[in-house]
Amino acid sequence: MLALDVTAPGLVALSAVVTALAIWLIIAAARLTRRPRNRPGIRVELVDQVRELKALGQIQEAVFLVRGETGMSQHAAARFVNRL
């Protein structure tokens, strides 16, 4: 039977590679959950509601509405509202 002769530096290097791979997998999984692939488009009714809120000066409410309806981040929703 063969015995594996693993030295301390080899064990440290193997541990570093396994740790880096685990961290990469966690980051990849987190990114995939934040960006759903089959995201529906923005409805025309939502755009109309946001324009009304913006015209009334209720920018934060418009951003909140966009976030709730689309799942956008705060930054993306604010950019969307400001560009209308």
Rosetta blueprint (number, residue, H / E / L):
1 M L
2 L L
3 A L
4 L L
5 D L
6 V L
7 T L
8 A H
9 P H
10 G H
11 L H
12 V H
13 A H
14 L H
15 S H
16 A H
17 V H
18 V H
19 T H
20 A H
21 L H
22 A H
23 I H
24 W H
25 L H
26 I H
27 I H
28 A H
29 A H
30 A H
31 R H
32 L H
33 T H
34 R H
35 R L
36 P L
37 R L
38 N L
39 R L
40 P L
41 G L
42 I L
43 R L
44 V H
45 E H
46 L H
47 V H
48 D H
49 Q H
50 V H
51 R H
52 E H
53 L H
54 K H
55 A H
56 L L
57 G L
58 Q L
59 I H
60 Q H
61 E H
62 A H
63 V H
64 F H
65 L H
66 V H
67 R H
68 G H
69 E H
70 T H
71 G L
72 M L
73 S L
74 Q H
75 H H
76 A H
77 A H
78 A H
79 R H
80 F H
81 V H
82 N H
83 R H
84 L L
